[in-house]
Amino acid sequence: MIPYGKQWISQQDIDAVVSVLTSDFLTQGPAVPRFEKAFAKKVSADFAVSVNSATSALHIACMALGVKKGDMVWTSPVSFVASSNCALYCNAIVDFVDIDPTTYNMSVKALEKKLHEAKINGTLPKVVIPVHLAGQSCDMKAIHSLSLKYGFKIIEDASHATGAKYDGHPVGSCKYSDIAVFSFHPVKIITSGEGGMAVTNSQEIMLSMASLRSHGVTRDPKLMTIEPDGAWFYQQLELGFNYRMTDIQAALGLSQLARLDMFVEQRHSIANTYFDKLESDDIVLPFQHLDSYSSFHLFILNFTDLAGPHSRDEVFNRMRQSGINVNLHYIPIYRHPYYSAMGFDPSCYPEAEAYYQRAISIPMFPNMTPEEQDFVIDVIRSDTVKTFKSPSGYQDLF
């Protein structure tokens, strides 16, 4: 089975984890702040708060920006459900902005139109969450400009975009946002097993997120409401969560971070081969914006035929039958039963609907062999099921 994505673990990674396992601290030790400091520096952000998943990071990001019951939060429908669930955790109201048919990211035109209507109706969002699908940044300058006009905060869902760049800056520099969130799931650019990171340039936001990820409890006397009873003293100041990252995860993440540039370069090399060998009239290859440098978490194909041997459904089935674990990123969120019960109308999102009918994600991981890639290309261009024996493991999910 050739997976659509998987981790690349080196002996250096293993040694880093073993070092923590044989140390005094498996959690709440020095590895976590080291990882946070290194990651913040890598993405040119002032502060980083590590957590146990990007979902947790999105949740505390919403809370740190004051999202509460009745507030509106908008995001892209073409994303994993965590991009919108984070707002529901805060009892907010979720809505979606249709995608751009070229980049598959949040459409600035659709966002501007929706904001104009929302201002008239008194339903402007408190937070907008653009999703950098497949590793390519949204048009953040335009979205930021709209935020200044309409008064909303921005959380970048950069789960796919570790190592990406936009407007000459690393994604995560928060030049055009309040917070950016990253994922370290095994299929992402770097992994900590499971884990996530929220970065910001605001000390106030950082302190809020750090508190929320650790039960809302502090041992800092400067933050306490009374003088400590002794050196043992701590206080719970708010209702937080156990969202902490362990030192085991942080050690792996920090070790992986040292190879981030290489991982992204390898992904670009694989992408260039796909661009060269898959160009045809019946396949739309991923558009690359001049202002962006994608991390290529995914390589998404869009098929022009809705029927026949080179339609999306036929190619998807043929690839699965050939032992290639292609996937679809994503089913539009409003199509899930939990969301459809809220009354979302798919016809309000025509570009997301068109995308859903034609898109697949083909294998993309940095240690993919030339033989594996050639086989993937051969099956896409063929009309028949083929066989390839690969030692690669199977990695599902998101």
C-alpha positions in Angstrom: 0.0 0.0 0.0 1.3 3.4 -1.0 -0.1 5.9 1.5 -1.2 9.4 0.6 1.1 10.7 3.4 3.3 9.4 6.3 5.9 10.4 8.7 9.7 10.1 8.2 11.4 9.1 11.4 15.2 9.1 11.6 17.6 7.7 14.1 18.1 11.2 15.4 14.4 11.4 16.1 14.5 8.1 18.0 17.6 9.2 20.0 15.8 12.4 21.0 12.8 10.5 22.3 14.9 8.0 24.1 16.8 10.8 25.8 13.6 12.1 27.2 12.4 8.6 28.2 15.6 8.2 30.3 15.4 11.7 31.8 13.6 13.0 34.9 10.8 14.6 32.9 8.3 12.8 30.6 6.0 15.8 30.8 6.1 19.4 32.1 9.9 19.4 31.7 12.4 21.4 29.6 11.8 19.8 26.2 8.4 21.6 25.7 9.7 25.2 26.1 12.7 24.4 24.0 10.4 23.2 21.2 8.2 26.3 21.6 11.1 28.7 21.4 12.7 27.0 18.4 9.3 26.8 16.5 8.5 30.5 17.2 11.9 31.4 15.9 11.5 29.3 12.8 8.2 30.9 11.8 9.3 34.4 12.9 6.7 34.7 15.6 7.2 36.2 19.1 5.5 33.5 21.1 4.5 29.8 20.7 2.2 27.7 22.8 2.4 23.9 22.3 -0.7 21.7 22.8 -1.7 18.0 22.3 -3.3 18.7 18.9 -4.1 21.4 16.4 -7.8 20.9 17.3 -6.9 22.0 20.9 -4.9 24.9 19.5 -7.8 26.1 17.5 -10.1 25.9 20.6 -7.8 27.9 22.9 -7.1 30.3 20.1 -10.9 31.1 19.8 -11.1 31.4 23.6 -8.1 33.7 23.8 -9.8 36.0 21.2 -12.9 36.1 23.4 -15.2 33.9 21.3 -18.3 33.1 23.3 -21.9 32.1 23.0 -23.7 33.9 20.2 -20.6 35.1 18.4 -20.2 34.4 14.7 -17.1 32.5 13.5 -16.5 31.9 9.8 -14.2 29.5 8.1 -13.7 27.5 4.9 -16.1 24.5 4.2 -13.2 22.6 2.5 -11.3 21.6 5.6 -11.4 19.1 8.4 -14.2 19.5 10.9 -11.8 20.9 13.6 -11.7 24.2 11.7 -15.3 24.9 12.7 -15.7 22.6 15.7 -13.4 24.9 17.6 -16.0 27.6 17.5 -18.8 25.3 18.5 -16.8 24.3 21.6 -17.2 28.0 22.6 -21.0 27.9 21.9 -20.5 30.3 18.9 -22.4 30.2 15.6 -20.5 28.8 12.7 -20.8 29.8 9.0 -18.8 29.1 5.9 -17.2 31.2 3.2 -17.1 29.5 -0.3 -13.7 28.7 -1.8 -11.8 30.2 -4.7 -12.1 27.8 -7.7 -8.4 28.2 -8.5 -6.6 27.9 -5.2 -9.4 26.0 -3.2 -8.7 28.4 -0.3 -11.2 30.8 1.1 -12.4 33.1 -1.6 -11.7 36.8 -0.9 -14.5 37.9 -3.2 -17.0 35.6 -1.4 -15.7 36.8 1.9 -16.1 40.5 1.0 -19.6 39.9 -0.3 -20.6 38.0 2.8 -19.2 40.6 5.1 -21.1 43.4 3.3 -24.3 41.5 3.7 -23.5 40.7 7.3 -22.9 44.3 8.2 -26.3 45.2 6.9 -27.9 42.3 8.9 -25.9 42.9 12.0 -24.2 39.4 11.9 -20.6 40.2 11.3 -18.1 37.6 12.5 -16.0 38.0 15.6 -13.3 35.7 14.1 -12.5 34.4 10.6 -10.4 31.3 10.2 -8.8 31.0 6.8 -7.5 27.5 6.1 -4.2 27.1 4.1 -5.4 24.0 2.2 -2.6 21.7 1.0 0.1 24.0 2.4 -0.6 27.1 0.2 -1.4 30.3 2.1 -4.7 32.1 1.6 -4.6 35.7 0.3 -3.8 37.0 3.8 -3.1 40.6 2.8 -6.6 40.9 1.4 -8.2 39.1 4.3 -6.3 41.3 6.8 -7.4 44.4 4.9 -11.0 43.2 5.2 -10.5 42.6 9.0 -9.5 46.2 9.4 -12.6 47.4 7.6 -15.1 45.0 9.3 -13.5 44.6 12.7 -12.9 40.8 13.0 -9.9 38.9 14.3 -8.0 36.3 12.3 -6.9 32.8 13.2 -4.8 31.1 10.4 -5.5 27.4 10.3 -2.0 26.5 9.1 -2.2 22.8 9.9 -1.0 22.0 6.4 1.4 24.8 6.1 4.4 24.3 8.4 7.4 25.4 6.4 5.3 27.4 3.9 5.9 31.1 3.1 3.6 34.0 2.1 4.6 37.5 1.0 8.2 36.7 1.7 7.6 35.7 5.3 7.1 32.3 7.0 3.5 31.2 7.5 3.1 31.7 11.2 4.8 35.1 11.4 1.3 36.5 12.0 2.0 39.6 9.9 -1.7 39.4 8.8 -3.3 37.6 11.6 -3.7 37.4 15.4 -2.9 33.7 15.8 -1.7 30.9 13.5 -2.2 27.2 14.3 -0.1 24.2 13.2 -0.6 20.4 13.3 2.0 17.8 14.0 -0.1 14.7 13.1 2.0 12.0 11.5 0.9 12.8 7.9 1.7 16.5 8.3 5.0 18.2 7.4 6.7 17.4 10.7 5.3 15.3 13.5 5.4 15.0 17.2 3.2 11.8 17.1 0.2 14.0 17.9 0.5 17.6 18.7 -0.1 21.2 17.7 1.2 24.7 18.1 -0.4 28.1 18.3 1.8 31.1 17.6 1.2 34.8 18.1 2.9 38.2 18.4 0.7 39.2 21.3 2.0 38.5 24.9 -1.5 38.9 26.2 -2.9 36.2 23.8 0.0 33.9 24.5 -0.5 34.1 28.3 -4.2 33.4 27.8 -3.6 30.3 25.6 -0.9 29.1 28.0 -3.3 29.3 30.9 -6.1 27.6 29.0 -4.0 24.6 27.9 -3.0 23.9 31.6 -6.3 23.8 33.5 -6.3 27.6 34.0 -3.9 27.0 36.9 -0.8 29.1 37.7 2.1 29.0 40.0 3.2 32.6 39.1 2.8 34.8 42.2 2.4 37.9 39.9 -0.8 36.4 38.5 -2.4 35.3 41.8 -5.2 37.0 43.6 -3.6 36.7 47.1 -0.1 36.3 48.5 1.0 32.7 48.2 0.7 30.5 51.4 4.1 29.0 50.6 6.3 27.7 47.8 3.8 24.9 47.2 1.0 27.4 46.3 -1.0 27.5 43.1 -4.3 28.9 42.0 -6.9 28.1 39.3 -7.9 31.4 37.8 -10.2 30.3 35.0 -11.7 27.1 33.6 -9.0 25.6 31.4 -8.2 22.2 29.9 -5.5 19.5 30.0 -4.2 20.3 26.5 -0.5 20.1 27.3 2.1 18.5 25.0 4.4 16.0 26.7 8.2 16.2 26.7 8.2 13.0 24.6 6.2 14.7 21.9 8.2 17.9 22.1 11.5 16.1 21.8 10.3 14.4 18.6 8.9 17.7 17.3 12.1 19.6 18.0 14.2 16.9 16.3 11.9 16.9 13.2 12.0 20.7 13.1 15.7 20.5 12.3 14.8 18.8 9.0 11.8 20.9 8.1 13.5 22.7 5.2 14.6 19.4 3.7 11.2 17.9 4.1 9.6 20.8 2.2 12.3 20.8 -0.5 11.7 17.0 -1.0 7.9 17.7 -1.3 8.6 20.4 -3.9 10.8 17.9 -5.9 8.0 15.3 -5.9 5.5 18.0 -6.8 7.6 19.1 -9.8 7.6 15.6 -11.1 3.9 15.5 -10.8 3.6 18.8 -12.6 5.8 17.5 -15.4 4.2 14.1 -15.9 0.5 14.7 -15.2 -0.1 17.8 -17.4 -3.1 17.0 -19.5 -6.5 18.4 -20.7 -8.5 16.2 -18.2 -6.6 17.1 -15.0 -6.3 20.4 -13.4 -3.0 20.6 -11.4 -2.6 22.6 -8.2 -2.4 26.4 -8.9 0.6 28.0 -7.2 0.2 31.7 -6.3 3.2 33.9 -6.9 3.0 35.3 -3.4 3.1 31.9 -1.9 5.6 29.1 -1.3 3.6 26.0 -0.5 4.7 23.3 1.9 2.8 20.8 -0.3 1.2 18.8 2.5 -1.1 17.6 -0.2 -1.0 17.4 -4.0 -4.6 17.8 -5.1 -5.8 16.8 -8.6 -9.1 18.1 -10.0 -10.6 16.0 -12.8 -12.5 17.7 -15.6 -14.5 14.6 -16.6 -17.5 13.6 -14.4 -17.8 10.2 -16.1 -15.6 7.7 -17.9 -12.2 6.2 -17.2 -10.5 9.5 -16.4 -13.2 10.9 -14.1 -12.4 11.4 -10.4 -14.5 8.5 -9.2 -13.0 6.0 -11.7 -9.4 7.1 -11.0 -10.0 7.0 -7.3 -11.4 3.5 -7.4 -8.6 2.3 -9.8 -5.9 3.7 -7.5 -7.4 2.2 -4.4 -7.6 -1.2 -6.2 -4.0 -0.8 -7.2 -2.9 -0.4 -3.6 -2.6 3.4 -3.6 -4.3 5.0 -0.7 -5.6 8.2 -2.4 -7.9 10.3 -0.3 -10.2 13.3 -0.7 -9.5 16.4 1.4 -12.2 17.2 2.2 -15.8 16.5 2.3 -17.3 20.0 2.8 -18.0 20.3 6.5 -21.6 21.4 6.0 -22.3 18.0 4.4 -21.7 16.1 7.6 -24.9 15.1 9.4 -24.0 17.1 12.5 -23.7 20.2 10.4 -26.5 19.5 7.9 -28.9 19.3 10.8 -28.1 23.0 11.4 -29.7 23.9 8.1 -26.8 24.6 5.9 -27.7 24.7 2.2 -25.0 23.2 -0.1 -26.2 25.4 -3.0 -24.8 28.4 -1.0 -21.3 27.0 -1.7 -21.2 26.2 -5.4 -17.4 26.2 -5.7 -17.0 23.8 -2.7 -19.6 21.6 -4.2 -17.8 21.5 -7.6 -14.5 20.8 -5.8 -16.1 17.9 -3.9 -17.2 16.3 -7.2 -13.8 16.4 -8.9 -10.9 16.4 -6.4 -8.6 13.8 -5.0 -5.3 13.9 -3.0 -2.6 11.7 -4.4 0.5 10.4 -2.5 2.8 13.1 -1.3 5.5 12.4 1.4 9.1 13.4 1.5 10.6 9.9 1.5 8.5 8.7 -1.4 10.6 6.7 -3.8 10.8 7.5 -7.6 9.4 4.0 -8.2 6.4 4.7 -6.0 5.8 8.0 -7.7 6.1 6.5 -11.2 3.6 3.8 -10.3 1.1 6.4 -9.0 1.5 8.4 -12.3 1.1 5.3 -14.4 -2.1 4.3 -12.6 -3.6 7.8 -13.0 -2.9 7.7 -16.8 -3.9 4.1 -17.3 -7.4 2.6 -17.7 -6.6 -0.6 -15.8 -5.8 -1.7 -12.2 -2.1 -2.4 -11.6 0.0 -4.1 -8.9 2.9 -2.6 -7.0 4.6 -4.2 -3.9 5.7 -1.5 -1.5 7.1 -1.6 2.0 5.3 1.6 2.8 3.0 1.6 5.8 -0.6 2.7 5.8 -1.5 6.0 7.4 -5.1 7.2 7.2 -7.0 10.2 8.6 -6.4 13.8 8.2 
